[in-house]
Amino acid sequence: MGQPEDIRMDRPHLNDLPGPVIPEGYELLTYRPELFEEWVGLLDRAFPEIAPFDPGSWAAQTVERPQFRPEGTFFARRDGRLVATAFAWLDDPDETELGRVHWVGAEEGHRGKGLGRLVTVATLHHMAGRGLRRAMLDTQRYRLPAIKLYLSLGFRPTSGSDDDRAVWAEVLGELGWTEN
Ligand SMILES: CC(C)(COP(=O)(O)OP(=O)(O)OC[C@H]1O[C@@H](n2cnc3c(N)ncnc32)[C@H](O)[C@@H]1OP(=O)(O)O)[C@@H](O)C(=O)NCCC(=O)NCCS
């Protein structure tokens, strides 16, 4: 699943998860088939540098695969519009330990309100609830707001190589982040 430019973070357990906080005016919901087109539209808005998402290929890598779980696929909605999302994934459908937090995004006008945190926390609770033990994610070094969010939720950098270690040293330096 990982791409060459990806950097990985891991949460070594799913204990001590914070409770989900739903900001006023928003609702938290899970996937239903009638939300599929809106989900793709939200991805276009949350990831303009990747858009446009192709509905057919998005379906092929999500809802049409055996590990897709509607109840592990979260959205924040306001005034009938999806504005943030994240979902739980298993790289291998038979995986029993390690969940992947996948495609966390909020559209620009709704960032900074706690929605990225909400959908990520909801995803982690879902993983814990189905008996998974650990979580991981891939991100990119330029996604500093996301990395700061993941650090605050107990994810830590995972380095498989010297290059990874160098990238992480730079990223943590840019964030001014130190373990305390
Ligand atoms: C990453 C993203 C999902 C965060 O969503 P959000 O709703 O804006 O984040 P929240 O309001 O829940 O903030 C949660 C934490 O994230 C961090 N954070 C959020 N925005 C930040 C920013 N602009 N700069 C630094 N840290 C930031 C903070 O730690 C924040 O906690 P705090 O408010 O207690 O300081 C959002 O910025 C986004 O969609 N970015 C583009 C897509 C992307 O990069 N997705 C991640 C893919 S791996």
The ligand as an ORCA input file, in Angstrom:
! r2SCAN-3c Opt
* xyz 0 1
  C      -5.129     16.885      8.622
  C      -6.552     17.351      8.708
  C      -7.476     16.182      8.442
  C      -6.814     17.872     10.124
  O      -8.197     18.130     10.222
  P      -8.771     19.324     11.117
  O     -10.222     19.082     11.254
  O      -8.342     20.623     10.562
  O      -7.990     19.064     12.477
  P      -8.538     19.323     13.947
  O      -9.253     20.631     14.016
  O      -9.269     18.110     14.385
  O      -7.182     19.477     14.753
  C      -6.668     18.406     15.445
  C      -5.196     18.609     15.691
  O      -4.515     18.604     14.454
  C      -3.420     19.505     14.523
  N      -3.635     20.556     13.543
  C      -4.763     20.811     12.863
  N      -4.574     21.838     12.012
  C      -3.306     22.232     12.193
  C      -2.508     23.231     11.582
  N      -2.984     24.022     10.627
  N      -1.213     23.335     11.982
  C      -0.704     22.529     12.926
  N      -1.437     21.556     13.520
  C      -2.705     21.412     13.163
  C      -3.390     20.011     15.938
  O      -2.628     19.114     16.717
  C      -4.830     19.918     16.311
  O      -5.019     19.820     17.681
  P      -5.266     21.155     18.566
  O      -6.418     21.868     17.911
  O      -5.586     20.616     19.914
  O      -3.989     21.925     18.470
  C      -6.837     18.506      7.714
  O      -5.861     19.525      7.905
  C      -6.814     18.066      6.251
  O      -7.794     17.544      5.738
  N      -5.680     18.295      5.551
  C      -5.578     17.950      4.138
  C      -5.634     16.468      3.874
  C      -4.563     15.722      4.644
  O      -3.418     16.117      4.673
  N      -4.971     14.606      5.230
  C      -4.087     13.740      5.988
  C      -3.688     12.593      5.148
  S      -2.499     11.538      5.966
*
